[in-house]
Amino acid sequence: MTVMQTTAATTRPNATRTDICSGPPRRHPRPDGQDRYTISEVAAFTGLSAHTLRWYERIGLMSHIDRSHTGQRRYSNRDLDWLDLVGKLRLTGMPVADMVRYAELVREGESTYSDRRELLEATRRDVLARIAELQDTLAVLDRKISFYGDAGRAREGERTR
């Protein structure tokens, strides 16, 4: 099970539900069990810089990354899944401190489900507010485009007379 997948009892006893936070899982470059990636491979796959990956680890946004016998970082498919979620959280505009807090809560286990939910609900409210702002902005742009389109057609009509 990956960091992105958690289990909790559902309404049926002895049942397990899986929470895949970022939607359908992405295809991994390598199958599980053969999923040891260098930092440069992860950087190429995710579009993040090696510096950013190291920083994520340093601030606690990434859990411990395995190391090779020579000390090089070795990322797994699980780490790629987590980075995918982090990317989604970044797109929401979630502050880094909140992302780190979320990562800490995930590491603390199932007892933090309600705290995680509250954090994600607050982020969702922020995203909805931003979407509403963008829809208002889009409406202004549409009105301006329509105005200039109508004005251009009127000018063309005057020239043809």
PyMOL commands that set and color helices and strands:
alter all, ss='L'
color gray80, all
select helices_A, chain A and resi 39-46+50-59+77-92+96-108+110-159
alter helices_A, ss='H'
color red, helices_A
select strands_A, chain A and resi 7-8+17-18+66-67+73-74
alter strands_A, ss='S'
color yellow, strands_A
deselect
rebuild
show_as cartoon
